[in-house]
């Protein structure tokens, strides 16, 4: 894979760590020639003050490529998202405005820098904006998630970004004794981004860390991708994301987001009788990802790329002043994704009358069963509300009769029978052939 990637990008040099140098050299082999393999650990210290103004990198034009972000797709060769200097700086400016970035903000992050969220929100933006950044190893955080919250408390951090799984990992991996003396009241935004935003994850996180100063208004959400440098939409700072309870049957069969009501993600059950652990009356919760950041437009389109009305589920398309220039040396992929200035994301979702974006899944994740299209996210959103379910992944398995059957791989927090989960899905309004036909209980759900 590395050899193929080098063949596409054709770099002049590859920088790596000493431990990986043999592996890198072996991967390159007799393939594409790379002039140098540099070992970061052995970089010599400068013994003189360079003539900074004479360096060619400082003479670049705004539309020249600043960097490549390689997409995190799990199949096929990763595509190099080419971003210009103009696009990166436009993103920083627009997202700073959307986040109401302030001179006294402090960012704390464990996110890897090879991912757009870590690179832009957790590194480039604070550097360009000139605000402090507290950065830690992703490997250290995974082993000990308490480190992030302890650092946020110690440094009085105000901003941090987390993928949805990190909310669950923090709730389960941090013990009460790890929170002695931890004060999270300085955090004005904890932004849920880069994975589908789950209501139960938001609620568990607030319930666990609210007693330590985390405010409801700090809950936030963002829809982002490397192809837009980073952020596409963002919920307003200081307001938790809106939650839209939509009719499950209409979402599945008609691709219509028929609403019951819109609530705060932590609003207690009221007269409608909704509770995070009890999907009643056939409705499931969808969490808003907010509004487009300045300079970015979002629309929902059908399979012919024609705009759809509000609350109709289709593919999410965007255009902006911080969009990719194209996929580097991949004209075929660029032509397939960009048309008439719009980038077609491959994600599905809908917008409401106020312009909030709700993301429902991926076009290429769709399971075709019995001639019907089923989005795994819709079923996962339902099952994740059951109190015994810690994690769930829904996939399609080959079947002679149905083409694919829907299987749910469940990590349990407490014992639960498949029949109970089946009845739980039925209560949520999932049609019979669109409910999981197989439940598999596992020790862990592979990432």
N, C-alpha and C positions, 0 to 999 in steps of 0.2 A: 504494500500500500504506500509506503514512504517513497519507494522508487517511482511508482506511478504518479504520485503527487508532485515529486520533483520534476518528472517529465512534463507535466502540464505547466507548472509555475516557472521552471527554468531559472532557478536562483543562482546568483554568483557565489553564494556561500551558505553554509548551514551552521548554525550555532547550537551547541548542545553542551551537556554536562559531561565530565570526565567518565562517569559510570556508564553513560550511554554511547560514548564515542565508538567503541567496537561494533555495537549494534547498528548504529547509523551507517558506519562505513560498510558493513556487511550488506545492509539493505540497499545501498547505492550500487554496490557490486560493479558489474559491467554495463549498467544502465546509463542514464543521462549523466553527462559530466558536470560535476560541481567543482568550481575552481578551488574552493577551500572548505575544510571542515574546521570550525573554530571551537575551542573548548572555553566556555565562559569562566571556569574557575581559574584558568591560567592567563587571563587577559592582563597584559602589562599595564602598570600605572603610568600615566602621562608624566613625563619629566620636564615638560615645557608647557607654556600657555599657548594654545593654538590660536591662529588668526581666525576667529569665529566667522567674521564677515566673508572670509575667502572660501569657506566650506560650501560646496555646491548644493548641499541639502537646504541651505537657507535661501537659495535663489529659485526655489520651485514656484510654479504658477498655481493659482487656486484650483484649477481643474486637473492637475496632475495627480496621479495615484499616491496617496499617503501610506496606505497599508492594505493588506488583504486579511479579511476575517474568513476563516474556513468554516463553512456551515457544519453544524453538529449533527447532520443526518446520519442515521444508523445503517443505511444501505447505500451501496455504490460509492464512487469516488467523491470525496468531499469537494464542494465547489468553492473556489476562492472568490469571496465577495470583495470586489474592488471598490474602495472608498477614496474619494478625492479629499484634499485638504479642505476645500470648501464645504463638502458634505459633513466632515467630522466637526468642523467649527460651527456650522449651522445647527447641527444636532446639539452640541454643548450649549449654544445660546438658547435654542428653543426649549430644551429640556430644563435648563436652569430656570427659565421663565415659568414653565409648567409646574416646577417643584417649588417656586418662590425661593430659590436658593439665596442664602443670606451670608454676609461676611463672617458671622459668628457660627455658621454651621460647621459640624465636624462629622466626617464620614467614617464609619467602621465597617470593615469588610473582610470576609474569608474567601471570597469568590475567586476562582482561578482566572488568570489573565488571558487564557486562550479562549474564553467565552465572552460574547459581546456585553453581557451584563457586568461581568467583572472588569473587563477592559475599559469600557466607556464610563459606566456609572461609578464603578469602584476604583478607578485609576485616572483615566484621562480627564474626566470632568473636574474632579477636585484639584488636579494639577493645573489645568488651564484657568480655573476660577480662583486659584490661590487660597483654597481652604484646606485645613488640616485633614490628613488621611491616616487612619490607623489600620494597617494591613497585617493579616496573619495567614499562615499556611492553610490551604484547604484540607490537607491531610491531617493536620493537627485538629482542625475544627471537627472533621468527621469523627475522629476518635474521641473528642471531648467538646461537645457543642456548648458547654458552659463558658468556654473561652470568649465567645462573641459577646455574650451578655455581661460578663465580668469586665471586658474591655470597654463596652459601652458605658457601664457605670463608672469605671475608673477615669475615663477620659471625657465624660459628660458628652458623649456622642449624640447627634441629633438625627442622623440619617443612616439607614442600612437597607440593603436589598437582599431578598431571600427567594429562592424557588419554593414552590408549595411544599415539596417533601421536607424542606428544612424546618417548617413549622412543626410538623409531626415529629421529626427527629429531635427537635429541641424539647418538646413536651415530654417525650419518652426517655430521652437520654440525660436530662438534667434533674438532679435530685434536689430536694428542698434544702439539704445542707450545703449544696453548691451555691445557693442564693443568699447565704448569710451576708448581710451588708450590701447586697446588690440593690441599686436604686436606678430604675429605668425611666424616671420621670423626665429626663432630658430628651428622650427620643420623641421627636415630633412626627416622624414617618418611618414605618417599617413596611417596605414596599414588596408585595407579593407579585412575582414576575417570572416569566420564562416557562411556566407550566400552567395547565388549567388551574384556576383559582377555586379552591374548595371551601364551601361554607363551614363545614365541620372543622377544618384545619384552623380557620380564622377564630372560630369560637373557642376551640381548645387552647389556642395560644393565649388569647385574652384571659381566659379563666385561670390559666396556670400562672401568668406573669402580671396580671392586673394587680394582685396584692403587693407587687414589688414596684409599683409606680407606672406601669404601662397603661396609657390612656386609650380608650376606645377610639378616639379621633386619630390616633397614630396608625391605625390599620389603614392600609392603602393598597392599590393594585395598579398594575401597568401591563400593557400589551407591547411586546418588543420583539425585534428580530435584527439579525446582522445586516439584512438587506436595507434597512432604514437607519443604518449605523447603530441604533439601539431602539429608543422608545418610539412607539407609534401613538399610543394613547396613555393617559395618566388620570387617575381620579384626583379630584381637588384636594390639596393638602388640608389636613385638619378635619376631614370628613371621611368616615368609613365608607367603603364601597357599598353601593346600593345592591340589594338582592331582589331579583325578580322571580317570583314563584310562577312557573309556567305549566300549562297543561301537558302532561307527558304524552298522551295519545296524539294530540295535535302536533307536537314537536316531532314525533316519530313518523306519523303517517302523512301529514300534510306539510311538514317543514314550516309550520307556523308557530310563533312564540305567543300563544294565547295567555294573557296574564291573569293572575288572580289579584295580586297586589304587590307593591314594591315596599320593602322594609329595610331597616338597618340590619347588618349581618349579626348583630348581637341583641336585637330586640327580642324580649321574651315573648312567649306564646300569648296571644291576645284572643280577641273574640273570634278570629278566624280559626283558631285552634292549631296553628302551625308550630312545630317544634323541630329542631334540627334532627332529632332521632326518630321522629314520627311523621313521615311523608303521608299526609292524608288527602282525601278527595282527588287523588290522581295528579298531584302537582309535585314538581321537583324544583329546587332552587338553582338559579343561575346568577353568578356574581359578576357585577359590572367591572369592566377594565377601564372605565372612564371615557374621557373625550380626547380627540386628536390634539397633539401638541401643536403650537404655532408653526405654520409652514407645512403642515401635513394634512392631507384630505383622505377620508376613508369612505368607501362605498361598498355595498353588498351586491354581488352580481350572480346571475344564473349561469347555467352551463354554456350559454352562448355569450357570456360576458356582458350581458345587458343588465342595467341597474334594476334592483328589486326594491319594492316599497318597504317601509318600516315594519319590523317584526316578521319579515319573511327571511327564512334561513337560506343562506347561499355562501359563495366564496367571498372572503374578505380581499378587497383590492385597495391599493393606496398609491398616492403620488405625493412627492414632497421635494423640498430643496436639500434634503440630506439623504437621498436615496443612493443606492449603488450605481456606479458607472456601468456595471455589467459584471458577469462572471468571468474572471480572468482567463483568457485564452480558451473560453468555452462559448463560442458564438451560438452554438445550438441551444444551450441551456438559457442563454440570455434572450434569444428570440422567442423561446417558449414561455418565458415568464414575464416579459415586458412588452406591452403593446400600447401605442399611442400615448406614451408617457406614464402609463399605469403599470404598477407591479402587482401581479396576481400571486397571492401568498400561499395558496394551497390550504389555508385554514378556513374553517366555516364559522359562521356566526350571524348575528342580527343586530340591528340598531333599533332603539326605541324612539319615541316622538321627541325626546329631549336630546338625542344624539349620542347617548351612552352606547358603547360597544360591548356586546356579550359574545364571547368566543365559545363555540359549541364543540369543536373537534377539528379533525384533519380530513381533507377530501380523500387522501390515499389510505386512511385508517378505516374507511367505511367497510362494514361487513355486509355482504350480499347473502341473505338467507331467505329461501323461498321466494326469490324474485323481488324482495324488499331490501332497501338500503337501511342499515342500522348503524348509528354512531356509537362507538364504544363509550365515549365520554358520558352520554346520556344515562347509560346503565351504570357506569362507575359512579356517577353523581348520586344515583339512587342508593346503591349498595353501601357507599361510603358513609351514609347517614345512620346505618345500623350500628348500635352501640358495641356490638361484638366484633365489628370489622375494623382492623387497624389499617390495612392496605388492600387494594383490589386492583386487578388488571383484567380487562375484558378483551378476549381475542376470538377470532373465528377459527374453528377446526374443520377440516374437510369432512363432508358427509354425503353419501350417495343420494339420499333423498332430497335434502335441503340445499345442497351445494356447500354450505357452511352451517355449522351450528355454533351458537354463542356459548363460550365457556368463560367462567369467572374464576380466576385464581385468587384465593382469599388468604390473607394472613390474619389469624384470629387473635383478638385480645382476651377472649374468654370462650368457652365451648359454645358452639351453636350448630344446629343441624341444617342440612341443605334445604329441607322442607320449610323450615322457619324463614330462611332467606327467600325462598320461592314465594311464600305468602307475603313477605315484606315487599317484594317487587310487584306482586299482583295488587297490593293495596295502593301502590304508587301510580297505578294506571298503565303499567307496561303490558302490551298485548301478549297473548299466550306465546306465539311463535317468536316474539321479540324479547322474551325473558330468557335468562341463561338456561340451557338444557343440561348443563353440566357444571357442578361446583367442585373445585379442586382446592383442598386446604393444604397450604404450604407453610414451611417455617419462615420463609422470606419471599418477597416478590422481587425478582431480579430487576435491577434498574434498566 
